[in-house]
Amino acid sequence: MSENAKFKGWTILVCCFLIMFFIQGGIQAFAVFMPAIIEETKFSLGDVALISTIATAVAFFANMVFGFLLKRLSAKTIVFIGCLICSINFFVISMAKSLMALYTAGFLAGLAIGLGTVAPVSVIMNNWFVKNRGTYMSLVIAGSMFGGAVIMPVVGQLIHHYDWRVANQILAVATVLVTFTAIFGFLADHPAKKGQKAYGVEENPTAGDPKTPLEKEAKPGPGAATSVGGVSLTEARKTSSFWLLLFGVLLIGCSTNIENFLPVFWQSKGMSVATSSAIMGFYALLTGVFAILLGRVSDKLGGRFYIALTAACFILGAFLIYIIGAAATPFVVLAIIPFAIGGKKTSTLTPPLVVADSFGRRSYGAIIGYFAGALQLGIAMSNPLIGFLEKKSGGFKTPFTVMAVLSALGLILVLLALHKAPYKPPKKAVV
């Protein structure tokens, strides 16, 4: 117990949580800024909403080059770049007087997401934690959800008392102060830099304890204390599991993004803006809580059960939300509970969990960017797809149905990929 109390990984976890909290939570708060921006600039809703699509598309490309960057820069350095870009994004928004300036901010937001959130943070967490990795990774991912739940109402008050430009500037300064303090004061890429070992590595030595995230395809170098479990990126790409998993994650990202359309759906059924906003706030809180609980479920029951549970809950939630519509607020709230278990925020945890289970830690840093990118590409594709389906069908029945089908197909592909995975995690010891 005394040894665990000295373990610096808990501080690393908090740092990663705060980074996700401010980057993802701050970028999500753009939805709160949109009405004020539209009112002052007179830009159309479609023009301003396009910023989110640009951000998601850029995040995809940033994730695609993540492995390349990680060969040259440390994960800590990449996270710092992401946090710096995020704060610049808020400043650009605060000074924007043209659509081009806002689109530039969207481009910067995408870079911040790709370089400062899931991919590099999961590499750092993967280096520090072997035991109960799913639980601790879910705590970090939940930072983005709690960030949205906290930052959005704070931003709303700032806009009310000042204006949206000042609110963005305050958000930029707060992001710099908190994330830079975390990065330069406490964060370390790897426990070896703090003279420590990964949490739980003694109980599972074949999981590996690489000295660097990539370690040149993870061939253990001089002084490596343990072997590194898993396959190389080259070996992974030669397997059918890699491509099945990639396409499955893409479909999951594409389907779960329908949560962005829930307020529009409810308001089309007669629900007030205030009620739909309150429900979405509660939904954001639920996603954070469930992400933490589901990380524990993944550690106990494995990635297959996690994927099956989240996909099944998403499909059930989508069905209930559509059937109930805006009939009664208590029933709507009940319907979003299973939806929160399997929604977009929870699906963010899918790549870190399935990559480690399928390919091990040997080249985790090189591989994770592909799957984080696939998830972002799916999210980017879903906005125009859902809009097209809603316009063509004249309602939300077709979009909800198509998204449920895509989620089911994604589930099947991921489960098949996990079954055919080239790396099999060592069985957990019974305690």
C-alpha positions in Angstrom: 0.0 0.0 0.0 2.8 2.4 0.8 4.4 1.7 -2.5 1.2 2.3 -4.3 0.8 5.6 -2.4 4.1 6.8 -4.0 3.1 5.8 -7.5 3.2 8.9 -9.7 0.8 7.3 -12.2 -2.2 8.8 -10.3 -0.9 12.3 -10.9 -0.4 11.4 -14.6 -4.0 10.2 -14.7 -5.2 13.5 -13.3 -3.1 15.4 -15.8 -4.5 13.5 -18.7 -8.0 14.0 -17.3 -7.5 17.8 -17.2 -6.1 17.8 -20.7 -9.2 16.0 -22.1 -11.4 18.2 -19.9 -10.2 21.5 -21.4 -9.6 20.5 -25.0 -12.6 18.3 -25.7 -14.9 20.1 -23.2 -13.9 23.5 -24.5 -14.3 22.6 -28.2 -17.7 21.0 -27.4 -18.7 24.4 -25.9 -18.8 25.9 -29.4 -22.4 24.7 -29.6 -23.1 27.3 -26.8 -21.3 30.0 -28.8 -23.2 29.4 -32.1 -26.4 31.4 -31.4 -24.4 34.4 -30.2 -22.1 34.2 -33.2 -25.0 33.9 -35.7 -26.8 36.8 -34.0 -23.8 39.2 -34.3 -22.3 38.1 -37.6 -25.6 37.2 -39.4 -24.0 34.1 -40.8 -26.4 31.2 -41.5 -26.7 28.3 -39.1 -25.4 25.9 -41.9 -22.3 28.0 -42.5 -21.4 28.2 -38.8 -22.2 24.5 -38.2 -19.8 23.6 -41.0 -17.0 24.4 -38.5 -17.7 21.2 -36.6 -17.5 19.1 -39.7 -14.2 20.8 -40.6 -12.8 20.1 -37.1 -13.8 16.4 -37.3 -12.3 15.9 -40.8 -9.0 17.6 -39.8 -8.9 15.5 -36.6 -9.1 12.4 -38.8 -6.0 13.5 -40.8 -4.2 14.5 -37.7 -4.7 11.0 -36.3 -3.5 9.4 -39.5 -0.1 11.1 -39.1 0.1 10.5 -35.4 2.3 7.5 -35.7 4.7 9.4 -37.9 4.9 12.2 -35.4 5.4 9.8 -32.5 8.6 8.4 -34.1 10.1 11.9 -33.9 8.4 13.5 -30.9 7.4 12.3 -27.5 3.7 11.9 -26.6 4.1 14.6 -24.0 5.4 17.0 -26.7 2.5 16.2 -29.0 0.0 16.8 -26.2 1.6 20.1 -25.6 1.3 21.1 -29.2 -2.4 20.0 -29.1 -3.1 22.1 -26.0 -1.3 25.1 -27.5 -3.3 24.9 -30.8 -6.5 24.5 -28.8 -5.9 27.8 -26.9 -5.0 29.5 -30.2 -8.3 28.2 -31.6 -10.3 30.0 -28.9 -8.4 33.2 -29.5 -9.1 33.0 -33.3 -12.8 32.5 -32.6 -12.8 35.5 -30.3 -11.4 37.7 -33.0 -13.3 36.2 -36.0 -15.3 38.6 -38.2 -15.5 36.4 -41.3 -16.4 32.8 -42.1 -12.8 32.2 -43.2 -11.6 33.1 -39.7 -14.2 30.7 -38.2 -13.2 28.0 -40.6 -9.6 28.5 -39.6 -10.6 28.0 -36.0 -12.4 24.8 -37.1 -9.1 23.6 -38.7 -7.2 24.4 -35.5 -9.8 22.6 -33.4 -9.4 19.5 -35.5 -5.6 19.6 -35.0 -6.1 20.1 -31.2 -8.4 17.0 -31.1 -6.1 14.9 -33.2 -2.9 15.9 -31.5 -4.0 16.6 -27.9 -6.7 14.0 -27.0 -7.3 10.3 -27.4 -4.3 9.2 -29.4 -1.4 10.7 -27.4 -3.2 10.5 -24.1 -3.9 6.8 -24.6 -0.3 6.2 -25.4 0.8 7.9 -22.1 -1.9 5.9 -20.1 -0.9 2.7 -21.9 2.7 3.3 -20.8 1.8 3.9 -17.2 -0.9 1.4 -16.6 -1.0 -2.4 -17.3 -3.5 -3.5 -14.6 -7.1 -2.3 -15.0 -6.1 -0.2 -18.0 -9.7 0.0 -19.2 -10.8 1.5 -15.9 -8.1 4.2 -15.8 -8.4 5.0 -19.5 -12.2 5.4 -19.1 -11.6 7.9 -16.3 -9.4 10.0 -18.6 -11.9 9.8 -21.5 -14.6 10.8 -19.1 -12.7 14.1 -18.7 -14.0 15.2 -22.1 -17.6 14.5 -21.1 -17.4 16.2 -17.7 -15.5 19.1 -19.4 -18.5 19.6 -21.7 -21.0 19.4 -18.8 -19.0 22.0 -16.7 -17.6 24.3 -19.3 -20.9 24.8 -21.3 -22.9 26.4 -18.5 -19.9 28.4 -17.4 -19.5 29.7 -20.9 -23.2 30.5 -21.0 -22.8 32.7 -18.0 -19.7 34.4 -19.4 -21.6 35.2 -22.6 -24.5 36.5 -20.6 -22.4 38.8 -18.5 -19.8 39.8 -21.1 -20.0 38.5 -24.7 -19.0 35.5 -26.7 -15.6 37.1 -27.7 -14.6 37.7 -24.1 -15.8 34.2 -23.1 -13.6 32.6 -25.7 -10.6 34.6 -24.5 -11.2 33.6 -20.9 -11.5 30.0 -22.1 -8.2 30.3 -24.0 -6.4 31.6 -20.9 -7.9 29.0 -18.6 -6.8 26.2 -21.0 -3.2 27.5 -21.2 -2.9 27.9 -17.4 -4.3 24.5 -16.5 -3.0 22.3 -19.2 0.5 23.8 -19.4 0.8 23.5 -15.6 -0.2 19.8 -15.9 2.2 19.2 -18.8 5.3 20.9 -17.5 4.8 20.4 -13.8 3.8 16.8 -13.6 3.3 14.9 -16.9 5.7 12.2 -18.0 5.5 10.0 -21.1 6.7 6.9 -19.3 7.2 5.7 -15.8 10.9 5.1 -16.5 11.3 8.9 -16.7 10.2 9.0 -13.1 12.2 6.0 -12.0 9.1 3.8 -11.8 7.4 0.9 -13.5 4.0 0.7 -15.0 1.1 0.0 -12.6 0.5 -3.8 -12.5 3.4 -4.8 -14.7 4.7 -7.2 -12.1 1.5 -9.1 -12.2 1.5 -9.2 -16.0 5.1 -9.0 -17.2 4.4 -10.3 -20.7 2.2 -7.2 -21.3 5.6 -5.4 -21.6 7.1 -2.2 -20.3 8.5 -0.4 -23.4 11.0 2.4 -22.8 9.3 4.5 -25.5 5.8 4.4 -27.1 7.1 2.9 -30.4 10.6 1.7 -29.5 11.4 1.0 -33.2 8.7 -1.6 -33.7 9.2 -2.4 -30.0 12.3 -4.6 -30.2 13.5 -4.6 -26.5 16.6 -2.5 -26.3 19.5 -2.6 -23.8 18.2 -2.4 -20.2 14.6 -3.3 -21.1 13.4 -5.0 -17.9 10.6 -7.0 -19.5 9.5 -8.3 -22.9 6.9 -6.4 -24.9 3.8 -8.2 -25.8 2.1 -7.8 -29.1 2.7 -7.4 -32.8 4.4 -4.7 -34.9 2.5 -2.3 -37.1 3.8 -4.0 -40.2 2.6 -7.4 -38.9 -0.8 -5.9 -37.8 -1.5 -4.5 -41.2 -1.1 -7.9 -42.8 -3.9 -9.4 -40.8 -7.6 -9.4 -41.7 -8.3 -8.4 -38.1 -6.7 -4.9 -38.6 -8.9 -4.1 -41.5 -12.1 -5.6 -40.0 -11.5 -3.6 -36.9 -10.7 -0.4 -38.8 -14.0 -0.6 -40.8 -16.0 -1.6 -37.7 -14.7 1.4 -35.7 -15.5 3.6 -38.7 -19.1 2.4 -38.7 -19.5 2.8 -35.0 -18.2 6.4 -35.3 -20.6 7.1 -38.2 -23.7 5.7 -36.3 -23.3 7.1 -32.8 -22.9 10.8 -33.9 -26.7 11.0 -34.3 -26.7 12.4 -30.7 -25.9 15.8 -32.3 -29.4 15.8 -33.9 -31.3 14.9 -30.7 -32.2 18.5 -29.8 -33.4 19.1 -33.4 -35.5 15.9 -33.3 -37.1 16.7 -30.0 -37.8 20.3 -30.9 -39.4 19.1 -34.2 -41.8 17.1 -31.9 -42.8 20.2 -29.9 -40.2 20.1 -27.1 -39.0 23.5 -25.9 -35.4 24.7 -26.4 -34.9 25.0 -22.7 -36.1 21.4 -22.0 -34.1 19.8 -24.8 -31.0 21.7 -23.6 -31.5 20.5 -20.0 -31.9 16.9 -21.1 -28.7 17.2 -23.2 -26.9 18.5 -20.2 -28.1 15.5 -18.1 -27.1 13.3 -21.0 -23.5 14.7 -21.0 -23.3 13.9 -17.3 -24.6 10.4 -17.8 -22.0 9.7 -20.5 -19.2 10.6 -18.2 -20.5 8.3 -15.4 -21.2 5.4 -17.7 -17.8 5.8 -19.4 -16.1 5.2 -16.0 -18.3 2.3 -15.1 -17.9 0.7 -18.5 -14.1 0.9 -18.3 -14.4 -1.2 -15.2 -16.7 -3.6 -17.1 -14.1 -3.9 -19.8 -11.4 -4.8 -17.3 -13.5 -7.5 -15.7 -15.3 -9.0 -18.7 -13.2 -8.0 -21.7 -13.4 -5.9 -24.8 -15.9 -8.2 -26.5 -18.5 -7.7 -23.8 -17.9 -4.0 -23.7 -18.4 -3.6 -27.5 -21.5 -5.8 -27.4 -23.0 -4.0 -24.5 -22.5 -0.5 -25.9 -23.7 -1.4 -29.3 -26.9 -3.1 -28.0 -27.6 -0.1 -25.7 -27.1 2.3 -28.5 -29.6 0.4 -30.7 -32.1 0.1 -27.9 -31.7 3.8 -27.0 -32.2 4.9 -30.6 -35.4 2.9 -30.8 -36.8 4.2 -27.6 -35.9 7.8 -28.3 -37.6 7.7 -31.7 -40.7 5.9 -30.4 -41.2 8.1 -27.4 -40.4 11.4 -29.2 -41.2 14.3 -27.0 -44.3 12.7 -25.5 -43.3 13.2 -21.8 -40.0 14.5 -20.4 -39.6 11.7 -17.8 -39.9 9.0 -20.5 -37.5 10.9 -22.7 -35.0 11.0 -19.8 -35.4 7.2 -19.3 -34.8 6.6 -23.0 -31.5 8.5 -23.1 -30.1 6.2 -20.3 -29.3 3.2 -22.6 -28.4 5.8 -25.4 -25.8 7.3 -23.1 -24.3 3.9 -22.5 -23.7 3.3 -26.2 -23.5 6.9 -27.6 -20.8 8.8 -29.3 -18.9 9.9 -26.1 -18.7 6.3 -24.9 -17.6 5.1 -28.4 -14.5 7.3 -28.0 -13.2 4.7 -25.6 -13.5 1.9 -28.2 -10.1 2.4 -30.1 -7.9 2.4 -26.9 -9.5 -0.7 -25.6 -9.7 -2.8 -28.8 -6.3 -1.9 -30.1 -4.6 -3.1 -26.9 -6.7 -6.3 -26.9 -6.0 -7.0 -30.6 -2.4 -6.0 -31.1 -0.9 -5.6 -27.7 1.4 -2.8 -26.5 4.4 -3.5 -28.8 3.5 -0.9 -31.4 0.5 0.6 -29.7 1.5 4.2 -30.4 1.9 3.5 -34.1 -1.4 1.6 -34.4 -3.8 3.7 -32.3 -3.7 6.7 -34.7 -5.3 4.6 -37.4 -8.3 3.7 -35.2 -8.7 7.0 -33.6 -8.7 8.5 -37.1 -11.3 5.9 -38.3 -13.6 6.9 -35.5 -13.2 10.6 -36.4 -13.8 9.9 -40.1 -17.0 8.1 -39.2 -18.2 11.0 -37.1 -17.3 13.5 -39.9 -19.2 11.4 -42.5 -22.3 11.0 -40.3 -23.4 14.7 -40.1 -24.0 15.1 -43.9 -25.3 11.5 -44.1 -27.9 12.1 -41.3 -28.9 15.4 -42.8 -29.3 13.9 -46.2 -31.4 11.0 -44.9 -33.6 13.4 -42.9 -34.2 15.6 -45.9 -35.0 12.8 -48.3 -37.3 10.9 -45.9 -38.9 14.0 -44.4 -38.3 12.9 -40.8 -36.0 11.1 -38.4 -37.3 7.5 -38.8 -34.9 6.7 -41.6 -31.8 8.3 -40.0 -32.4 6.4 -36.7 -33.0 3.1 -38.5 -29.9 3.5 -40.7 -27.7 4.5 -37.7 -28.9 1.4 -35.7 -28.1 -0.9 -38.7 -24.6 0.7 -39.0 -24.0 0.2 -35.3 -25.0 -3.4 -35.6 -22.7 -4.0 -38.6 -19.8 -2.2 -36.7 -20.4 -4.5 -33.7 -20.2 -7.6 -35.9 -17.0 -6.5 -37.6 -15.3 -5.6 -34.3 -16.3 -8.8 -32.7 -15.0 -10.8 -35.7 -11.8 -8.8 -35.7 -11.2 -9.5 -31.9 -11.9 -13.2 -32.6 -9.2 -13.2 -35.3 -6.8 -10.9 -33.5 -3.1 -11.9 -33.8 -2.4 -11.0 -30.2 -4.2 -12.7 -27.3 -3.9 -10.8 -24.0 -2.6 -13.0 -21.1 -5.4 -14.3 -19.0 -5.9 -12.2 -15.8 -5.0 -13.8 -12.6 -8.0 -14.6 -10.4 -7.8 -12.5 -7.2 
